Amino acid sequence: MSDNKAQQKAFGGIARAVALASEVGLLLMACVAIGLFLGKWLDGLLGTSPWLLLAFSLLGMVSAFRAVLGLIRRQTGLK
């Protein structure tokens, strides 16, 4: 019986790691995609191509890394 519990515990750890990795990937993609979309949309609206696209792309990258750092802090209990 203890062997079965050890296998379940190992699977739970693997499942948590996969969930965390997919959450990080989705966070990165979503933040950058939103920045790209807003930049392109505002460039088309205001005729400032490509400056707002570049600015919002960088802003999306910065927000993605901040979101990932926040996620890591929550998972590890750091402040």
PDB file of N, CA, C and O in Angstrom, chain B, residues numbered from 101:
ATOM      1  N   MET B 101       0.807  -1.195   0.000  1.00  0.00           N
ATOM      2  CA  MET B 101       0.000   0.000   0.000  1.00  0.00           C
ATOM      3  C   MET B 101       0.853   1.264   0.000  1.00  0.00           C
ATOM      4  O   MET B 101       0.493   2.238  -0.661  1.00  0.00           O
ATOM      5  N   SER B 102       1.947   1.276   0.705  1.00  0.00           N
ATOM      6  CA  SER B 102       2.767   2.476   0.779  1.00  0.00           C
ATOM      7  C   SER B 102       3.400   2.791  -0.573  1.00  0.00           C
ATOM      8  O   SER B 102       3.677   3.950  -0.883  1.00  0.00           O
ATOM      9  N   ASP B 103       3.625   1.751  -1.373  1.00  0.00           N
ATOM     10  CA  ASP B 103       4.170   1.964  -2.709  1.00  0.00           C
ATOM     11  C   ASP B 103       3.164   2.720  -3.574  1.00  0.00           C
ATOM     12  O   ASP B 103       3.546   3.589  -4.357  1.00  0.00           O
ATOM     13  N   ASN B 104       1.885   2.391  -3.433  1.00  0.00           N
ATOM     14  CA  ASN B 104       0.836   3.069  -4.185  1.00  0.00           C
ATOM     15  C   ASN B 104       0.736   4.538  -3.770  1.00  0.00           C
ATOM     16  O   ASN B 104       0.549   5.411  -4.617  1.00  0.00           O
ATOM     17  N   LYS B 105       0.859   4.810  -2.479  1.00  0.00           N
ATOM     18  CA  LYS B 105       0.799   6.190  -1.990  1.00  0.00           C
ATOM     19  C   LYS B 105       2.005   6.987  -2.478  1.00  0.00           C
ATOM     20  O   LYS B 105       1.880   8.173  -2.781  1.00  0.00           O
ATOM     21  N   ALA B 106       3.156   6.356  -2.554  1.00  0.00           N
ATOM     22  CA  ALA B 106       4.352   7.031  -3.052  1.00  0.00           C
ATOM     23  C   ALA B 106       4.184   7.387  -4.533  1.00  0.00           C
ATOM     24  O   ALA B 106       4.598   8.460  -4.970  1.00  0.00           O
ATOM     25  N   GLN B 107       3.574   6.477  -5.299  1.00  0.00           N
ATOM     26  CA  GLN B 107       3.324   6.751  -6.708  1.00  0.00           C
ATOM     27  C   GLN B 107       2.326   7.892  -6.876  1.00  0.00           C
ATOM     28  O   GLN B 107       2.501   8.738  -7.753  1.00  0.00           O
ATOM     29  N   GLN B 108       1.287   7.929  -6.052  1.00  0.00           N
ATOM     30  CA  GLN B 108       0.304   8.996  -6.125  1.00  0.00           C
ATOM     31  C   GLN B 108       0.935  10.343  -5.760  1.00  0.00           C
ATOM     32  O   GLN B 108       0.631  11.364  -6.377  1.00  0.00           O
ATOM     33  N   LYS B 109       1.806  10.338  -4.765  1.00  0.00           N
ATOM     34  CA  LYS B 109       2.473  11.571  -4.362  1.00  0.00           C
ATOM     35  C   LYS B 109       3.397  12.067  -5.467  1.00  0.00           C
ATOM     36  O   LYS B 109       3.452  13.267  -5.739  1.00  0.00           O
ATOM     37  N   ALA B 110       4.121  11.154  -6.104  1.00  0.00           N
ATOM     38  CA  ALA B 110       5.010  11.535  -7.204  1.00  0.00           C
ATOM     39  C   ALA B 110       4.209  12.079  -8.377  1.00  0.00           C
ATOM     40  O   ALA B 110       4.613  13.061  -8.999  1.00  0.00           O
ATOM     41  N   PHE B 111       3.077  11.452  -8.685  1.00  0.00           N
ATOM     42  CA  PHE B 111       2.233  11.934  -9.774  1.00  0.00           C
ATOM     43  C   PHE B 111       1.668  13.304  -9.455  1.00  0.00           C
ATOM     44  O   PHE B 111       1.566  14.153 -10.340  1.00  0.00           O
ATOM     45  N   GLY B 112       1.301  13.530  -8.214  1.00  0.00           N
ATOM     46  CA  GLY B 112       0.778  14.837  -7.814  1.00  0.00           C
ATOM     47  C   GLY B 112       1.811  15.931  -7.987  1.00  0.00           C
ATOM     48  O   GLY B 112       1.484  17.042  -8.403  1.00  0.00           O
ATOM     49  N   GLY B 113       3.067  15.618  -7.667  1.00  0.00           N
ATOM     50  CA  GLY B 113       4.136  16.592  -7.855  1.00  0.00           C
ATOM     51  C   GLY B 113       4.381  16.906  -9.314  1.00  0.00           C
ATOM     52  O   GLY B 113       4.615  18.056  -9.685  1.00  0.00           O
ATOM     53  N   ILE B 114       4.326  15.873 -10.142  1.00  0.00           N
ATOM     54  CA  ILE B 114       4.515  16.058 -11.580  1.00  0.00           C
ATOM     55  C   ILE B 114       3.347  16.870 -12.156  1.00  0.00           C
ATOM     56  O   ILE B 114       3.550  17.765 -12.977  1.00  0.00           O
ATOM     57  N   ALA B 115       2.146  16.555 -11.725  1.00  0.00           N
ATOM     58  CA  ALA B 115       0.971  17.269 -12.228  1.00  0.00           C
ATOM     59  C   ALA B 115       1.031  18.743 -11.844  1.00  0.00           C
ATOM     60  O   ALA B 115       0.682  19.603 -12.652  1.00  0.00           O
ATOM     61  N   ARG B 116       1.469  19.046 -10.625  1.00  0.00           N
ATOM     62  CA  ARG B 116       1.601  20.450 -10.202  1.00  0.00           C
ATOM     63  C   ARG B 116       2.662  21.164 -11.021  1.00  0.00           C
ATOM     64  O   ARG B 116       2.476  22.324 -11.389  1.00  0.00           O
ATOM     65  N   ALA B 117       3.765  20.498 -11.313  1.00  0.00           N
ATOM     66  CA  ALA B 117       4.831  21.104 -12.111  1.00  0.00           C
ATOM     67  C   ALA B 117       4.359  21.389 -13.534  1.00  0.00           C
ATOM     68  O   ALA B 117       4.662  22.445 -14.089  1.00  0.00           O
ATOM     69  N   VAL B 118       3.627  20.462 -14.120  1.00  0.00           N
ATOM     70  CA  VAL B 118       3.108  20.664 -15.475  1.00  0.00           C
ATOM     71  C   VAL B 118       2.087  21.801 -15.478  1.00  0.00           C
ATOM     72  O   VAL B 118       2.074  22.615 -16.402  1.00  0.00           O
ATOM     73  N   ALA B 119       1.245  21.865 -14.471  1.00  0.00           N
ATOM     74  CA  ALA B 119       0.252  22.945 -14.383  1.00  0.00           C
ATOM     75  C   ALA B 119       0.934  24.298 -14.240  1.00  0.00           C
ATOM     76  O   ALA B 119       0.512  25.271 -14.865  1.00  0.00           O
ATOM     77  N   LEU B 120       1.974  24.371 -13.433  1.00  0.00           N
ATOM     78  CA  LEU B 120       2.702  25.624 -13.251  1.00  0.00           C
ATOM     79  C   LEU B 120       3.397  26.037 -14.547  1.00  0.00           C
ATOM     80  O   LEU B 120       3.377  27.212 -14.911  1.00  0.00           O
ATOM     81  N   ALA B 121       4.001  25.094 -15.236  1.00  0.00           N
ATOM     82  CA  ALA B 121       4.686  25.407 -16.497  1.00  0.00           C
ATOM     83  C   ALA B 121       3.690  25.901 -17.548  1.00  0.00           C
ATOM     84  O   ALA B 121       3.983  26.843 -18.284  1.00  0.00           O
ATOM     85  N   SER B 122       2.535  25.281 -17.618  1.00  0.00           N
ATOM     86  CA  SER B 122       1.545  25.727 -18.603  1.00  0.00           C
ATOM     87  C   SER B 122       0.975  27.086 -18.220  1.00  0.00           C
ATOM     88  O   SER B 122       0.669  27.892 -19.099  1.00  0.00           O
ATOM     89  N   GLU B 123       0.828  27.354 -16.940  1.00  0.00           N
ATOM     90  CA  GLU B 123       0.342  28.666 -16.507  1.00  0.00           C
ATOM     91  C   GLU B 123       1.348  29.762 -16.856  1.00  0.00           C
ATOM     92  O   GLU B 123       0.962  30.852 -17.280  1.00  0.00           O
ATOM     93  N   VAL B 124       2.625  29.473 -16.679  1.00  0.00           N
ATOM     94  CA  VAL B 124       3.664  30.439 -17.042  1.00  0.00           C
ATOM     95  C   VAL B 124       3.624  30.708 -18.540  1.00  0.00           C
ATOM     96  O   VAL B 124       3.688  31.861 -18.966  1.00  0.00           O
ATOM     97  N   GLY B 125       3.520  29.665 -19.330  1.00  0.00           N
ATOM     98  CA  GLY B 125       3.463  29.831 -20.781  1.00  0.00           C
ATOM     99  C   GLY B 125       2.254  30.642 -21.229  1.00  0.00           C
ATOM    100  O   GLY B 125       2.365  31.513 -22.092  1.00  0.00           O
ATOM    101  N   LEU B 126       1.112  30.353 -20.643  1.00  0.00           N
ATOM    102  CA  LEU B 126      -0.098  31.096 -20.996  1.00  0.00           C
ATOM    103  C   LEU B 126      -0.001  32.556 -20.569  1.00  0.00           C
ATOM    104  O   LEU B 126      -0.441  33.447 -21.296  1.00  0.00           O
ATOM    105  N   LEU B 127       0.569  32.803 -19.402  1.00  0.00           N
ATOM    106  CA  LEU B 127       0.752  34.181 -18.952  1.00  0.00           C
ATOM    107  C   LEU B 127       1.635  34.965 -19.917  1.00  0.00           C
ATOM    108  O   LEU B 127       1.306  36.088 -20.297  1.00  0.00           O
ATOM    109  N   LEU B 128       2.747  34.372 -20.307  1.00  0.00           N
ATOM    110  CA  LEU B 128       3.648  35.040 -21.239  1.00  0.00           C
ATOM    111  C   LEU B 128       2.961  35.333 -22.567  1.00  0.00           C
ATOM    112  O   LEU B 128       3.043  36.448 -23.082  1.00  0.00           O
ATOM    113  N   MET B 129       2.292  34.342 -23.111  1.00  0.00           N
ATOM    114  CA  MET B 129       1.622  34.523 -24.397  1.00  0.00           C
ATOM    115  C   MET B 129       0.512  35.558 -24.319  1.00  0.00           C
ATOM    116  O   MET B 129       0.392  36.408 -25.202  1.00  0.00           O
ATOM    117  N   ALA B 130      -0.294  35.496 -23.279  1.00  0.00           N
ATOM    118  CA  ALA B 130      -1.437  36.404 -23.172  1.00  0.00           C
ATOM    119  C   ALA B 130      -0.989  37.853 -23.022  1.00  0.00           C
ATOM    120  O   ALA B 130      -1.523  38.737 -23.692  1.00  0.00           O
ATOM    121  N   CYS B 131      -0.032  38.103 -22.167  1.00  0.00           N
ATOM    122  CA  CYS B 131       0.425  39.480 -21.950  1.00  0.00           C
ATOM    123  C   CYS B 131       1.043  40.072 -23.210  1.00  0.00           C
ATOM    124  O   CYS B 131       0.754  41.215 -23.564  1.00  0.00           O
ATOM    125  N   VAL B 132       1.878  39.316 -23.879  1.00  0.00           N
ATOM    126  CA  VAL B 132       2.520  39.812 -25.102  1.00  0.00           C
ATOM    127  C   VAL B 132       1.482  39.981 -26.211  1.00  0.00           C
ATOM    128  O   VAL B 132       1.528  40.963 -26.951  1.00  0.00           O
ATOM    129  N   ALA B 133       0.555  39.044 -26.335  1.00  0.00           N
ATOM    130  CA  ALA B 133      -0.467  39.128 -27.381  1.00  0.00           C
ATOM    131  C   ALA B 133      -1.371  40.341 -27.162  1.00  0.00           C
ATOM    132  O   ALA B 133      -1.723  41.024 -28.123  1.00  0.00           O
ATOM    133  N   ILE B 134      -1.747  40.615 -25.929  1.00  0.00           N
ATOM    134  CA  ILE B 134      -2.578  41.781 -25.638  1.00  0.00           C
ATOM    135  C   ILE B 134      -1.820  43.066 -25.969  1.00  0.00           C
ATOM    136  O   ILE B 134      -2.395  43.998 -26.530  1.00  0.00           O
ATOM    137  N   GLY B 135      -0.536  43.117 -25.625  1.00  0.00           N
ATOM    138  CA  GLY B 135       0.272  44.283 -25.957  1.00  0.00           C
ATOM    139  C   GLY B 135       0.375  44.486 -27.462  1.00  0.00           C
ATOM    140  O   GLY B 135       0.248  45.609 -27.949  1.00  0.00           O
ATOM    141  N   LEU B 136       0.603  43.409 -28.197  1.00  0.00           N
ATOM    142  CA  LEU B 136       0.677  43.501 -29.655  1.00  0.00           C
ATOM    143  C   LEU B 136      -0.648  43.965 -30.250  1.00  0.00           C
ATOM    144  O   LEU B 136      -0.672  44.835 -31.120  1.00  0.00           O
ATOM    145  N   PHE B 137      -1.736  43.389 -29.785  1.00  0.00           N
ATOM    146  CA  PHE B 137      -3.055  43.745 -30.301  1.00  0.00           C
ATOM    147  C   PHE B 137      -3.367  45.216 -30.029  1.00  0.00           C
ATOM    148  O   PHE B 137      -3.800  45.934 -30.929  1.00  0.00           O
ATOM    149  N   LEU B 138      -3.151  45.663 -28.800  1.00  0.00           N
ATOM    150  CA  LEU B 138      -3.440  47.062 -28.474  1.00  0.00           C
ATOM    151  C   LEU B 138      -2.560  48.021 -29.268  1.00  0.00           C
ATOM    152  O   LEU B 138      -3.040  49.041 -29.763  1.00  0.00           O
ATOM    153  N   GLY B 139      -1.283  47.700 -29.390  1.00  0.00           N
ATOM    154  CA  GLY B 139      -0.383  48.555 -30.148  1.00  0.00           C
ATOM    155  C   GLY B 139      -0.773  48.661 -31.610  1.00  0.00           C
ATOM    156  O   GLY B 139      -0.781  49.751 -32.182  1.00  0.00           O
ATOM    157  N   LYS B 140      -1.097  47.525 -32.212  1.00  0.00           N
ATOM    158  CA  LYS B 140      -1.484  47.529 -33.626  1.00  0.00           C
ATOM    159  C   LYS B 140      -2.802  48.271 -33.819  1.00  0.00           C
ATOM    160  O   LYS B 140      -2.957  49.036 -34.771  1.00  0.00           O
ATOM    161  N   TRP B 141      -3.738  48.045 -32.923  1.00  0.00           N
ATOM    162  CA  TRP B 141      -5.040  48.707 -33.025  1.00  0.00           C
ATOM    163  C   TRP B 141      -4.905  50.225 -32.860  1.00  0.00           C
ATOM    164  O   TRP B 141      -5.495  50.990 -33.623  1.00  0.00           O
ATOM    165  N   LEU B 142      -4.135  50.651 -31.869  1.00  0.00           N
ATOM    166  CA  LEU B 142      -3.948  52.081 -31.656  1.00  0.00           C
ATOM    167  C   LEU B 142      -3.143  52.724 -32.789  1.00  0.00           C
ATOM    168  O   LEU B 142      -3.404  53.869 -33.156  1.00  0.00           O
ATOM    169  N   ASP B 143      -2.173  52.005 -33.343  1.00  0.00           N
ATOM    170  CA  ASP B 143      -1.442  52.526 -34.501  1.00  0.00           C
ATOM    171  C   ASP B 143      -2.377  52.746 -35.676  1.00  0.00           C
ATOM    172  O   ASP B 143      -2.285  53.763 -36.363  1.00  0.00           O
ATOM    173  N   GLY B 144      -3.270  51.807 -35.908  1.00  0.00           N
ATOM    174  CA  GLY B 144      -4.231  51.957 -37.009  1.00  0.00           C
ATOM    175  C   GLY B 144      -5.200  53.103 -36.751  1.00  0.00           C
ATOM    176  O   GLY B 144      -5.586  53.818 -37.676  1.00  0.00           O
ATOM    177  N   LEU B 145      -5.584  53.272 -35.508  1.00  0.00           N
ATOM    178  CA  LEU B 145      -6.529  54.323 -35.137  1.00  0.00           C
ATOM    179  C   LEU B 145      -5.896  55.708 -35.216  1.00  0.00           C
ATOM    180  O   LEU B 145      -6.523  56.653 -35.694  1.00  0.00           O
ATOM    181  N   LEU B 146      -4.658  55.829 -34.751  1.00  0.00           N
ATOM    182  CA  LEU B 146      -4.008  57.129 -34.644  1.00  0.00           C
ATOM    183  C   LEU B 146      -3.003  57.409 -35.763  1.00  0.00           C
ATOM    184  O   LEU B 146      -2.530  58.539 -35.891  1.00  0.00           O
ATOM    185  N   GLY B 147      -2.673  56.410 -36.568  1.00  0.00           N
ATOM    186  CA  GLY B 147      -1.734  56.600 -37.662  1.00  0.00           C
ATOM    187  C   GLY B 147      -0.298  56.814 -37.196  1.00  0.00           C
ATOM    188  O   GLY B 147       0.442  57.582 -37.810  1.00  0.00           O
ATOM    189  N   THR B 148       0.097  56.155 -36.136  1.00  0.00           N
ATOM    190  CA  THR B 148       1.439  56.336 -35.571  1.00  0.00           C
ATOM    191  C   THR B 148       2.343  55.135 -35.810  1.00  0.00           C
ATOM    192  O   THR B 148       3.320  54.935 -35.088  1.00  0.00           O
ATOM    193  N   SER B 149       2.021  54.340 -36.813  1.00  0.00           N
ATOM    194  CA  SER B 149       2.744  53.094 -37.060  1.00  0.00           C
ATOM    195  C   SER B 149       4.241  53.338 -37.199  1.00  0.00           C
ATOM    196  O   SER B 149       4.626  54.303 -37.860  1.00  0.00           O
ATOM    197  N   PRO B 150       5.060  52.557 -36.641  1.00  0.00           N
ATOM    198  CA  PRO B 150       4.989  51.375 -35.795  1.00  0.00           C
ATOM    199  C   PRO B 150       5.246  51.680 -34.317  1.00  0.00           C
ATOM    200  O   PRO B 150       5.504  50.760 -33.540  1.00  0.00           O
ATOM    201  N   TRP B 151       5.181  52.934 -33.920  1.00  0.00           N
ATOM    202  CA  TRP B 151       5.660  53.331 -32.592  1.00  0.00           C
ATOM    203  C   TRP B 151       4.826  52.773 -31.448  1.00  0.00           C
ATOM    204  O   TRP B 151       5.380  52.285 -30.463  1.00  0.00           O
ATOM    205  N   LEU B 152       3.511  52.838 -31.562  1.00  0.00           N
ATOM    206  CA  LEU B 152       2.695  52.296 -30.474  1.00  0.00           C
ATOM    207  C   LEU B 152       2.768  50.771 -30.423  1.00  0.00           C
ATOM    208  O   LEU B 152       2.682  50.176 -29.348  1.00  0.00           O
ATOM    209  N   LEU B 153       2.928  50.142 -31.585  1.00  0.00           N
ATOM    210  CA  LEU B 153       3.119  48.689 -31.610  1.00  0.00           C
ATOM    211  C   LEU B 153       4.375  48.305 -30.839  1.00  0.00           C
ATOM    212  O   LEU B 153       4.358  47.364 -30.046  1.00  0.00           O
ATOM    213  N   LEU B 154       5.456  49.028 -31.071  1.00  0.00           N
ATOM    214  CA  LEU B 154       6.703  48.747 -30.355  1.00  0.00           C
ATOM    215  C   LEU B 154       6.562  49.025 -28.854  1.00  0.00           C
ATOM    216  O   LEU B 154       7.004  48.232 -28.022  1.00  0.00           O
ATOM    217  N   ALA B 155       5.947  50.151 -28.525  1.00  0.00           N
ATOM    218  CA  ALA B 155       5.801  50.522 -27.120  1.00  0.00           C
ATOM    219  C   ALA B 155       4.937  49.513 -26.363  1.00  0.00           C
ATOM    220  O   ALA B 155       5.296  49.086 -25.266  1.00  0.00           O
ATOM    221  N   PHE B 156       3.806  49.135 -26.945  1.00  0.00           N
ATOM    222  CA  PHE B 156       2.920  48.198 -26.262  1.00  0.00           C
ATOM    223  C   PHE B 156       3.473  46.775 -26.268  1.00  0.00           C
ATOM    224  O   PHE B 156       3.160  45.985 -25.377  1.00  0.00           O
ATOM    225  N   SER B 157       4.290  46.446 -27.264  1.00  0.00           N
ATOM    226  CA  SER B 157       4.966  45.140 -27.250  1.00  0.00           C
ATOM    227  C   SER B 157       5.921  45.059 -26.068  1.00  0.00           C
ATOM    228  O   SER B 157       5.942  44.067 -25.339  1.00  0.00           O
ATOM    229  N   LEU B 158       6.708  46.106 -25.888  1.00  0.00           N
ATOM    230  CA  LEU B 158       7.620  46.147 -24.736  1.00  0.00           C
ATOM    231  C   LEU B 158       6.850  46.145 -23.421  1.00  0.00           C
ATOM    232  O   LEU B 158       7.237  45.467 -22.470  1.00  0.00           O
ATOM    233  N   LEU B 159       5.766  46.902 -23.373  1.00  0.00           N
ATOM    234  CA  LEU B 159       4.941  46.929 -22.166  1.00  0.00           C
ATOM    235  C   LEU B 159       4.343  45.550 -21.883  1.00  0.00           C
ATOM    236  O   LEU B 159       4.259  45.134 -20.728  1.00  0.00           O
ATOM    237  N   GLY B 160       3.932  44.850 -22.926  1.00  0.00           N
ATOM    238  CA  GLY B 160       3.408  43.494 -22.755  1.00  0.00           C
ATOM    239  C   GLY B 160       4.458  42.539 -22.222  1.00  0.00           C
ATOM    240  O   GLY B 160       4.158  41.687 -21.386  1.00  0.00           O
ATOM    241  N   MET B 161       5.706  42.675 -22.707  1.00  0.00           N
ATOM    242  CA  MET B 161       6.788  41.815 -22.221  1.00  0.00           C
ATOM    243  C   MET B 161       7.097  42.093 -20.751  1.00  0.00           C
ATOM    244  O   MET B 161       7.296  41.168 -19.964  1.00  0.00           O
ATOM    245  N   VAL B 162       7.135  43.362 -20.395  1.00  0.00           N
ATOM    246  CA  VAL B 162       7.405  43.731 -19.001  1.00  0.00           C
ATOM    247  C   VAL B 162       6.294  43.215 -18.096  1.00  0.00           C
ATOM    248  O   VAL B 162       6.564  42.672 -17.024  1.00  0.00           O
ATOM    249  N   SER B 163       5.048  43.382 -18.521  1.00  0.00           N
ATOM    250  CA  SER B 163       3.945  42.904 -17.692  1.00  0.00           C
ATOM    251  C   SER B 163       3.938  41.377 -17.598  1.00  0.00           C
ATOM    252  O   SER B 163       3.542  40.823 -16.573  1.00  0.00           O
ATOM    253  N   ALA B 164       4.372  40.695 -18.659  1.00  0.00           N
ATOM    254  CA  ALA B 164       4.444  39.232 -18.627  1.00  0.00           C
ATOM    255  C   ALA B 164       5.474  38.768 -17.597  1.00  0.00           C
ATOM    256  O   ALA B 164       5.200  37.853 -16.820  1.00  0.00           O
ATOM    257  N   PHE B 165       6.642  39.380 -17.584  1.00  0.00           N
ATOM    258  CA  PHE B 165       7.662  38.979 -16.621  1.00  0.00           C
ATOM    259  C   PHE B 165       7.255  39.330 -15.194  1.00  0.00           C
ATOM    260  O   PHE B 165       7.557  38.586 -14.262  1.00  0.00           O
ATOM    261  N   ARG B 166       6.573  40.455 -15.020  1.00  0.00           N
ATOM    262  CA  ARG B 166       6.077  40.797 -13.682  1.00  0.00           C
ATOM    263  C   ARG B 166       5.030  39.786 -13.213  1.00  0.00           C
ATOM    264  O   ARG B 166       5.012  39.397 -12.045  1.00  0.00           O
ATOM    265  N   ALA B 167       4.162  39.367 -14.129  1.00  0.00           N
ATOM    266  CA  ALA B 167       3.140  38.382 -13.785  1.00  0.00           C
ATOM    267  C   ALA B 167       3.774  37.042 -13.420  1.00  0.00           C
ATOM    268  O   ALA B 167       3.335  36.382 -12.478  1.00  0.00           O
ATOM    269  N   VAL B 168       4.794  36.643 -14.157  1.00  0.00           N
ATOM    270  CA  VAL B 168       5.487  35.377 -13.866  1.00  0.00           C
ATOM    271  C   VAL B 168       6.195  35.473 -12.520  1.00  0.00           C
ATOM    272  O   VAL B 168       6.156  34.525 -11.735  1.00  0.00           O
ATOM    273  N   LEU B 169       6.842  36.602 -12.243  1.00  0.00           N
ATOM    274  CA  LEU B 169       7.492  36.769 -10.937  1.00  0.00           C
ATOM    275  C   LEU B 169       6.474  36.715  -9.807  1.00  0.00           C
ATOM    276  O   LEU B 169       6.736  36.114  -8.765  1.00  0.00           O
ATOM    277  N   GLY B 170       5.318  37.333 -10.003  1.00  0.00           N
ATOM    278  CA  GLY B 170       4.261  37.265  -8.992  1.00  0.00           C
ATOM    279  C   GLY B 170       3.775  35.846  -8.769  1.00  0.00           C
ATOM    280  O   GLY B 170       3.522  35.439  -7.635  1.00  0.00           O
ATOM    281  N   LEU B 171       3.644  35.093  -9.854  1.00  0.00           N
ATOM    282  CA  LEU B 171       3.229  33.691  -9.751  1.00  0.00           C
ATOM    283  C   LEU B 171       4.267  32.878  -8.983  1.00  0.00           C
ATOM    284  O   LEU B 171       3.916  32.063  -8.130  1.00  0.00           O
ATOM    285  N   ILE B 172       5.524  33.099  -9.283  1.00  0.00           N
ATOM    286  CA  ILE B 172       6.600  32.376  -8.584  1.00  0.00           C
ATOM    287  C   ILE B 172       6.603  32.738  -7.107  1.00  0.00           C
ATOM    288  O   ILE B 172       6.771  31.874  -6.245  1.00  0.00           O
ATOM    289  N   ARG B 173       6.418  34.010  -6.826  1.00  0.00           N
ATOM    290  CA  ARG B 173       6.382  34.432  -5.408  1.00  0.00           C
ATOM    291  C   ARG B 173       5.232  33.779  -4.665  1.00  0.00           C
ATOM    292  O   ARG B 173       5.396  33.351  -3.523  1.00  0.00           O
ATOM    293  N   ARG B 174       4.054  33.696  -5.307  1.00  0.00           N
ATOM    294  CA  ARG B 174       2.907  33.055  -4.656  1.00  0.00           C
ATOM    295  C   ARG B 174       3.156  31.571  -4.434  1.00  0.00           C
ATOM    296  O   ARG B 174       2.792  31.023  -3.394  1.00  0.00           O
ATOM    297  N   GLN B 175       3.777  30.921  -5.415  1.00  0.00           N
ATOM    298  CA  GLN B 175       4.011  29.477  -5.306  1.00  0.00           C
ATOM    299  C   GLN B 175       5.060  29.145  -4.253  1.00  0.00           C
ATOM    300  O   GLN B 175       4.961  28.126  -3.570  1.00  0.00           O
ATOM    301  N   THR B 176       6.063  30.006  -4.122  1.00  0.00           N
ATOM    302  CA  THR B 176       7.147  29.727  -3.170  1.00  0.00           C
ATOM    303  C   THR B 176       6.921  30.352  -1.801  1.00  0.00           C
ATOM    304  O   THR B 176       7.610  30.009  -0.841  1.00  0.00           O
ATOM    305  N   GLY B 177       5.960  31.269  -1.705  1.00  0.00           N
ATOM    306  CA  GLY B 177       5.689  31.914  -0.429  1.00  0.00           C
ATOM    307  C   GLY B 177       6.603  33.087  -0.137  1.00  0.00           C
ATOM    308  O   GLY B 177       6.612  33.590   0.987  1.00  0.00           O
ATOM    309  N   LEU B 178       7.377  33.539  -1.124  1.00  0.00           N
ATOM    310  CA  LEU B 178       8.255  34.689  -0.948  1.00  0.00           C
ATOM    311  C   LEU B 178       7.452  35.975  -1.035  1.00  0.00           C
ATOM    312  O   LEU B 178       6.366  36.003  -1.614  1.00  0.00           O
ATOM    313  N   LYS B 179       7.989  37.029  -0.461  1.00  0.00           N
ATOM    314  CA  LYS B 179       7.305  38.324  -0.534  1.00  0.00           C
ATOM    315  C   LYS B 179       8.107  39.326  -1.280  1.00  0.00           C
ATOM    316  O   LYS B 179       7.678  40.469  -1.435  1.00  0.00           O
TER     317      LYS B 179
END
